[in-house]
C-alpha cells in the first residue's frame, strides 16, 4: 500500500496512521481510496475465512458436543449450562462476523469522509497528541494473550482439525478489536482537540483580540469529526457493547457454576480463562466509554469557559453578538459518541452492566439449581 493512495502525502497524520493502514490492509480491510481487483479478492478471501472458521466452530460444537476434555475433567452436565455455552459461542460469532462486515462495508465507505475531516484539523495536532493516541493500541495485548496462551490450552484433547478451527475462529476477534482501536484513536484525537481549544479559552478569558470566528470554526470542525466517527464506527461499537454485555453475564454464570462444582484436580486454566475474559471485557468497556465521557465533559467546560468571556456590548456590539450566538450554539450542540444512534456511550453503562449481570446470573442459577446434575 502506498501513502499516495490517500491525500496529504508526507503529512504528519498520514505518517502516524500508516501502520494502522498497513495492519488493516493485512486483515483485508482497505481504508485507502484506491481499489484494485486483487485487493478486492483478498478482502473477500479474508471474509470467507472469518465466516468459514466460525460457522465450522459452531457446527462442530453442535455435532460433537462431548469433547474429550469435558468427559474427563468436567462434571457439569446440566441442560442450562450446556445451552449457555452454545449461546456464548453464537454471541462470539455474531461479534466477529458483524465486526468484519461492518469494517468491510460501513467503515470503509465512511472512512474517506472521516479522513478528510482529520486532515482539516491536523494543523491543530502536535506530536504529543498523535503519540498518545497510540497508547490505545495496548488493547491488543490481552487479545494476544488470549489467542497465544489461553486458546491453545483450551483446545487440548480435541481432534487436530477442530483445534485448528477453534484457534482460527478465536483469532478472527482481531477484527472487532481493530475496529475498537480505530474508534478509540479517532475519539481520542477529537478529545485532545477539544482540550486544546479549552486551554486557549481558559488562558485568554478576557482577551479582547480573541477571534471568535476562529473558535467557532475549530469547534464545528471537532463536532464534524465526532459526527463522522459516529457514522464510521457506530454499528461496530453497538456490536461490541452488545457482545460484552451478554458475554459478561455468561462468563459470570459459568464462573459461579464452576465454583459450585469446584474440583481441585481440574485443569487450572478452566478457571483462569473466566477471569481473563472478565477483565478483558471490563478493560475494553472502560476504553470505549472513557473517551465519549471525556468529550462530553470537555464540551460542558467549553460552554463554561465561553461564559467567563466578557465583552461590553456598548463598546463592541458585533463581537458581543458573536459571543452570545457562540454560547447558544455550544449549549445546543449534541456532542456525543453513540452506538449507532441507539444510546449514548457513557460510564452509566457500568451500573447497567452490573444490574443486568446480577439479574440474569440469579435467574440462570435458579434454572441450574432446579435440574438434577450428575
C-alpha positions, 0 to 999 in steps of 0.5 A: 500500500502506498501513502499516495493512495490517500491525500496529504502525502508526507503529512504528519497524520498520514505518517502516524496512521500508516501502520494502522493502514498497513495492519488493516490492509493485512486483515483485508480491510482497505481504508485507502481510496484506491481499489484494485481487483486483487485487493478486492479478492483478498478482502473477500478471501479474508471474509470467507475465512472469518465466516468459514472458521466460525460457522465450522466452530459452531457446527462442530460444537453442535455435532460433537458436543462431548469433547474429550476434555469435558468427559474427563475433567468436567462434571457439569452436565446440566441442560442450562449450562450446556445451552449457555455455552452454545449461546456464548459461542453464537454471541462470539460469532455474531461479534466477529462476523458483524465486526468484519462486515461492518469494517468491510462495508460501513467503515470503509465507505465512511472512512474517506469522509472521516479522513478528510475531516482529520486532515482539516484539523491536523494543523491543530495536532502536535506530536504529543497528541498523535503519540498518545493516541497510540497508547490505545493500541495496548488493547491488543495485548490481552487479545494476544494473550488470549489467542497465544496462551489461553486458546491453545490450552483450551483446545487440548484433547480435541481432534487436530482439525477442530483445534485448528478451527477453534484457534482460527475462529478465536483469532478472527476477534482481531477484527472487532478489536481493530475496529475498537482501536480505530474508534478509540484513536479517532475519539481520542484525537477529537478529545485532545482537540477539544482540550486544546481549544479549552486551554486557549479559552481558559488562558485568554478569558478576557482577551479582547483580540480573541477571534471568535470566528476562529473558535467557532470554526475549530469547534464545528470542525471537532463536532464534524469529526465526532459526527463522522466517527459516529457514522464510521464506527457506530454499528461496530461499537453497538456490536461490541457493547452488545457482545460484552454485555451478554458475554459478561453475564455468561462468563459470570454464570459459568464462573459461579457454576464452576465454583459450585462444582469446584474440583481441585484436580481440574485443569487450572486454566478452566478457571483462569480463562473466566477471569481473563475474559472478565477483565478483558471485557471490563478493560475494553468497556472502560476504553470505549466509554472513557473517551465519549465521557471525556468529550462530553465533559470537555464540551460542558467546560467549553460552554463554561469557559465561553461564559467567563468571556466578557465583552461590553456590548456598548463598546463592541456590539458585533463581537458581543453578538458573536459571543452570545450566538457562540454560547447558544450554539455550544449549549445546543450542540449534541456532542456525543459518541453513540452506538449507532444512534441507539444510546449514548456511550457513557460510564452509566453503562457500568451500573447497567452492566452490573444490574443486568449481570446480577439479574440474569446470573440469579435467574440462570442459577435458579434454572441450574439449581432446579435440574438434577446434575450428575 
